[in-house]
Amino acid sequence: MMSMEQKIVAIAAILIMIAGIAGVAIWQLSNTPEKPTGPISVIDDAGRNVTIISYPPERIVSLSPSCTEILFALGLGDKVVGVDTYSDYPEETENITKVGSFAAISVEAVLGLKPDLVLATGGIQLTVVDALEEPLRAINGSIVVLYPKNITGIFEDIRMVGEVTGKIDEANALVANMESRIQEVVDKTEGATRLNVYVEYYFNGGYWSFGSESMINELIYKAGGINVFAGFGSKYMSTNDEAIFTANPEVIIISKGAMAESCDPPLTPDVIKARAGWDQLSAVENDRIYEVNEAILVRPGPRIVDAIETLANLFYPELFD
């Protein structure tokens, strides 16, 4: 049996241990960064200083497919009350109210949904951004523009959406996962000889492709290839037979989407193979013409990683068995 002195020592030790645990817990709580709890402000991709008045937002409208995909990737699908007609991923978007097409958003339809937050993109949507700004402010709503120029910009935009919606941890985790997957592709293809790659999304007498300022240019490089038109300082460009023959691509990618399908006839590998003189191209000779979903190639959102992985698998299948 323990003596009284031993019992006192044991009790004292237990009390010291409990105090130590409590102290650690208190220190952790006091040193954990606090999440914002009230109105916050961000600088969006249009350079606008935007205050999110209703924070965190409960009713969100997205005016572009990439914005929609970011929202769903952050677990905010249940808060999305309106989307544009091109937002078709994920499947849940089918049942969400449509507020107009990408280039023709209905201001009335957006305001009718009484959103706390609207996400838009730049370019042609800046007109509707201007039209919505004041009416939204009148109902304590805000509009944020996402218009990234590259992959790093996509990461920054995901984090910004996390910040304005109260999903900071989720945004950081998503970006970390994307960075890890991209690095894995880069590491696997590092020792491979880079292939010359030509991407076509439309033809109307000229062949429409992507220059150095396009996101696709960067996706190709991350996947281990080189865009044959990386030397052209533009996003989009029309080219011709002579330029294609000079480039002699080893891989041809068809950006399969609305533009390719609207061609007459629709753009397919067989159509490319049938073009006069194209049978002399390396990609045609070696039957290396592939179709890739346009949505993952051109939407600046979470699925750009899917695009990089898809391209890398097509370029170097032997590395991804």
Buried (B, 14 or more C-beta within 10 A) or exposed (E): EEEEEEEEEEEEEEEEEEEEEEEEEEEEEEEEEEEBEEEBEBEBBBEBEBEBBBBBBEBBBBBBBBBBBBBBBBEBBEBBBBBBBBBBBEEEBEEBEBBBEBEEBBBEBBBEBBBBBBBBBBEEBBEBBEBBBEBBEEEEBBBBBBBBBBBEBBBBBBBBBBBBBBBBEBBBEBBEEBBEBBEBBBEBBEEBEBBBBBBBBBBEEEBBBBBBBBBBBBBBBBBBBBBBBBEBEEBBBEBEEEBBEEBBBBBBBBBBBEBBEEBEEEBBBEBBBEBEEBEEBBBBEEEBBBBBBBBBBBBBBBBBBBBBBBBBBBBBEEBEE
